[in-house]
Amino acid sequence: MLVLASASPRRRELLTQVGYSFQVMPAHIPEDPREGEDPIAYVTRLAREKAEAVFRQLSGNGSADKSIVVLGADTTVTLDNHILGKPEDGADAARMLRMLSGRSHHVVTGVAVVSANATEVAAEVTAVRFLTMTDEEIAAYVATGEPMDKAGAYGIQGLAARWIPRVEGCYFNVVGLPLALVNTLLEGTKS
């Protein structure tokens, strides 16, 4: 039984798109970066903590069902090695979009798969190029509400696609779940 330790509708859609059957059980852990924490270390730590928390919850008394596999993930946007999480409000979203405008940045997703046999953790990094956005475009985009629950204040699969001419790496990573990496890690739990 595969369990997704995330409430993200995008992750649910992506897993469904590629044919996985799974249950959803979001993990509730603090998601603040630690002092001086590297973006890859940050997202892989959170992915692992989410998957382990849900696995522990499902295991109950420690006698875990051998068929339980928990998938945890966390995505962040980095610019000049600084983490840009989800915006706090519209002004914060506009600030992030102004920072990304006309520049390239990285999207980093940590993925963890926890089973009774092992814990596998990895990360995917994708470079994304943004066109220059006007203040009016930024304000109009923020007004749609789309940036509010997304790292870096944008969704590549939505309205922001018009400002993204180039993606180098896994597109699905930018949406929130690098599917090929997930598949590789899940296949590893079958051995």
N, C-alpha and C positions, 0 to 999 in steps of 0.2 A: 504494500500500500504506500503510494507516494503522497506526502503531505507538503503543501507549500506554506512556509512560515512567513507569509506576507499578505497584507490586505490590498496590495496593488492590483487594480483592475487590469492594467497593462500586462503584468506578469501572468495573470490568469488567462487573458486572451492569447498571449503568445504560446503558453503551454498547451492550451486547447487547440490552437492553430496547427501545431505539429503532432497532435494525436495523443498526448498524454492524458491518462485518467488520474485524477488526484482529488484530494480534499484540501480545503483551505483552513488553516489555523494560524492566524497572525500571532507573532511574538510581540511582547510588549517589554522592550528594553530601552534604556537611555541611548540616544543616538548622537551624543555630543562627541566631537573629536577630542582626543587627549592632547595635552600640551606637546607641541612639536611633532605630532603624529603625521607621518607620510600618508598621502591619499590612498595608496594601495594598501598599506597596513591598516588604515582606517576602515575601508570597505570590507576587506577580508575578515577583520576582527568582528565587525558588526554582522556579517553574513554568518560566520561561525557561531557567534553568541545567539543569534536568532534561531538557527537550526538546532543548536544544543538545548536551548530553553524549551522549545516545542518537543524535542525528543524526550527530554526529562519529564515533561508534563505527561506525555503519552505513555512513558515507561512506568510511571507511578511508583511501584514498590521496588523498581530496579530490575524486574524480570521482563525486559522489553520483548515485545513480539518481534521475532527475527525478520518479519516481512516489512516492518516499518522503515521507511526511508524518508528523511526530512530534508527538504531543499530550502535553504536560506539564501537571500541575496540582498545586496545594498548597492545603490548607484550614487555616484557623486560626479560633479563637474569640477574640473580643476583648470585654473588659469594661472600661469607662472607658479605652479606647484601650490597654489592656495585653493582650499576647498570652498566651493560654492554649493551650499546645501539648498534646501527648499526656502523660498523667500518667506519672511515673517509677515509682510504686508505688501501692498501695491508699490509703495515707495522703494522697498527693498528689492522687489522684482525689477522695477525700472532701473535701479542702480546696477543690478547684475547684468541686465541686457545692455546697458551702456558700456559696461566693461567688456562684454563679448563682441559687441558691434565692430565689424571690420577686422576681426582677429580670428585666429585659430585657437582652439582649446582642446582639452581631452575629457572624455567621458570614461570613468572607471567604474566597473562593476565587480564586486567581490561575490563569489558564489561558493557556498558550502553545502556539502551533502553529508548527512550524518545517518549512520545505520548502526545496528548492534555490532557490526564487524569493524567499522572504520569511520574516520572523519576525513573527507577530502576537501581541500580548500584551494581555490585558484582565483585569478583575476583576469579580466579582459580590459584592454585599453584601446579606445578608438579616438582618432583625431577628427574634429569637426571644424569646418570653416564657416564663419558667419559673414554675410555681406554687411556693409555699413547700413545701420538703421537710423532714420531720422527720429527726432524727439517725438514727432507726431505719430510715427509708426509704433514706437515703443509705448506711448500712452494708449493708443488704440488697442494694441495687443494686450497690455496689462488689463485694460477695461473688459476684455472678454472673460477674464478669470482663468483662462487656460494655464498661465504660468504658476498659479498659486500652489499646486501640490507637486511641483516637479523640481528636481535638482537643477540648479542653473537657471531656473525661471523660464524654461521653454519645453515644448513637446515637439520633437521632430516629426512625429506622426500626425501632427495637427497643423494649425495655422502657421507656425514658425517655419514650416518646410519651405516657404517662399524666400527665406533669407539664408538658406543653407545650400550652397552650390556644390559642396564637396564633403564627402565622408571617406576617411581612410581607415578601413578596418570593418568591424562587424556593425552593420546597421542596427540589428536587434539589440545590441549592447546599448546603443543610444536610447532606444525605446525603454530599456530597463532589464533585459534578460538576454545574455549572449547564448542563444539556443544551441549552437554547436558545442560550446564549452559545457553547458548543462548536460547535453546528451553524452559527451565523453565521460563526465564525472558519474552520471547515473549508470552508464555501462560498466564502469569500474566497480560499482557496488554489487554487480551480479557475479563477479569472480569469486 
